[in-house]
Amino acid sequence: MNLDIAGLEVVPLLWSVQAMQRALERVRATGWDDPVGGFAAIGETLWWIGVAGDRLRTQYERSFSNALAEELEGTDRLLAGLRFARNRIGHGVDEVNYVAATATESSSFRAMWTWKSMTERPSGNNQGFAEYQSDVAGKDVVQTLLRASVFLAQVAQRVSDHRL
């Protein structure tokens, strides 16, 4: 495979990473007074994390595995937990009460969004549930999404730079 073709294959991945980062910025800007905006921005960010993560995991498996091995312990668990959240809110929308916003300043609408605990699905795929409960639930939404998006962006950049 020549490098021009390989570079073209990476472009949609890089666009996905940029979309993920833009969605995360919308999460960061959403105040406690806009739960619909928060719900939408968090869901979109989870979706883009899934798109970029799935592409890296399947198409660039070696780069993805090498990056995980170099990363702080628990990044793989965080990604699995976020995938569980995405699946719970995105497949049949069987969970809608998965985050809570708390005002951070009494004089503004700034908010801290926190992941709520979720239950396992009564039937169906619960892959990632344990990781969600231990590595996501109760944590700051922005910080968990930021950690995942930074990791995925770094791996995508490695792939783009052909540092496989």
C-alpha positions in Angstrom: 0.0 0.0 0.0 1.5 3.4 -0.9 1.4 6.2 1.7 -1.0 8.4 -0.3 -3.7 5.8 -0.1 -2.9 5.2 3.6 -3.1 8.9 4.3 -6.5 9.2 2.6 -7.8 6.3 4.7 -6.9 8.3 7.9 -8.8 11.4 6.9 -12.3 10.2 8.0 -10.7 9.1 11.3 -9.2 12.5 11.9 -12.6 14.1 11.0 -14.2 11.9 13.6 -11.6 13.0 16.2 -12.3 16.6 15.4 -16.1 16.0 15.7 -15.5 14.3 19.0 -13.5 17.3 20.3 -16.1 19.8 19.1 -18.9 17.8 20.8 -16.8 17.8 24.0 -16.5 21.6 23.8 -20.3 21.8 23.7 -20.5 19.6 26.9 -18.0 22.0 28.6 -20.1 25.0 27.6 -23.5 23.6 28.7 -24.8 25.0 32.0 -26.9 23.4 34.7 -30.0 25.2 33.3 -29.8 23.3 30.0 -30.3 19.6 30.7 -31.5 19.0 27.1 -28.4 20.6 25.7 -26.2 18.7 28.1 -27.9 15.4 27.3 -27.5 16.0 23.5 -23.8 17.1 23.8 -22.8 14.3 26.1 -24.6 11.7 23.9 -22.9 13.1 20.8 -19.5 13.1 22.4 -20.0 9.4 23.5 -21.1 8.6 19.9 -17.9 10.2 18.4 -15.7 8.5 21.0 -17.3 5.2 19.9 -16.7 5.9 16.3 -13.1 6.9 16.7 -12.4 4.2 19.2 -14.0 1.4 17.1 -12.1 2.6 14.0 -8.8 2.6 15.9 -9.4 -0.7 17.7 -10.3 -2.5 14.5 -8.4 -0.9 11.6 -5.3 0.2 13.5 -5.2 -2.6 16.2 -1.5 -2.6 16.7 -1.3 1.2 17.2 -4.3 1.1 19.5 -2.9 -1.8 21.6 0.6 -0.2 21.8 -0.9 3.1 22.9 -3.0 1.4 25.6 0.1 -0.4 26.9 1.8 3.0 27.3 -1.2 4.7 28.9 -2.1 5.1 32.5 -3.7 2.0 33.9 -7.5 2.0 33.5 -7.8 3.7 30.1 -9.1 0.5 28.6 -11.6 0.3 31.5 -12.7 3.9 31.0 -13.3 3.3 27.2 -15.3 0.1 28.0 -17.4 2.0 30.6 -18.1 4.9 28.2 -19.1 2.4 25.5 -21.6 0.9 27.9 -23.0 4.3 28.5 -23.2 5.0 24.8 -25.0 1.7 24.2 -27.5 2.3 27.1 -28.5 5.7 25.8 -28.1 5.1 22.1 -29.7 1.7 21.5 -33.3 1.9 22.1 -32.8 4.9 24.5 -33.4 2.7 27.5 -31.6 5.0 29.9 -32.1 8.8 30.0 -31.2 9.6 33.6 -27.5 9.0 33.4 -26.0 12.4 34.3 -26.6 15.1 36.9 -25.7 18.8 36.7 -24.7 20.8 39.8 -24.2 24.6 39.7 -20.6 25.5 40.4 -21.2 29.2 41.0 -24.3 30.7 42.6 -24.0 33.7 40.3 -23.8 31.8 37.0 -25.1 28.8 35.0 -21.7 27.0 35.1 -22.2 23.4 35.9 -20.3 20.3 36.9 -21.9 17.3 35.2 -21.5 13.9 37.0 -22.2 10.4 35.7 -25.0 8.7 37.6 -24.9 5.0 38.5 -26.9 2.8 36.1 -28.3 -0.7 36.4 -27.6 -3.6 34.1 -30.1 -4.2 31.3 -32.6 -6.8 32.3 -31.8 -8.6 29.0 -29.3 -7.9 26.4 -25.6 -6.8 26.3 -24.2 -5.6 29.5 -20.6 -5.7 28.4 -18.8 -2.8 30.1 -21.2 -2.5 33.0 -18.6 -3.3 35.6 -16.2 -0.8 34.0 -19.0 1.9 33.9 -19.8 1.4 37.6 -16.1 1.5 38.7 -14.5 3.9 36.3 -17.3 6.2 35.1 -20.2 6.4 37.6 -19.8 9.2 40.1 -17.0 10.8 38.1 -16.9 14.2 36.4 -18.4 13.9 32.9 -16.1 16.5 31.3 -12.9 14.9 32.8 -13.8 11.4 31.8 -14.8 12.4 28.2 -11.7 14.6 28.0 -9.4 11.8 29.1 -10.9 9.4 26.5 -10.8 12.0 23.7 -7.2 13.0 24.4 -6.2 9.4 24.3 -8.0 8.7 21.1 -6.7 11.9 19.4 -3.2 10.9 20.3 -3.6 7.5 18.8 -5.2 8.9 15.7 -2.3 11.3 15.3 0.2 8.5 15.6 -1.7 6.7 12.8 -1.8 9.8 10.7 1.9 10.4 11.2 2.5 6.7 10.2 4.2 6.0 13.5 2.6 2.6 13.6 
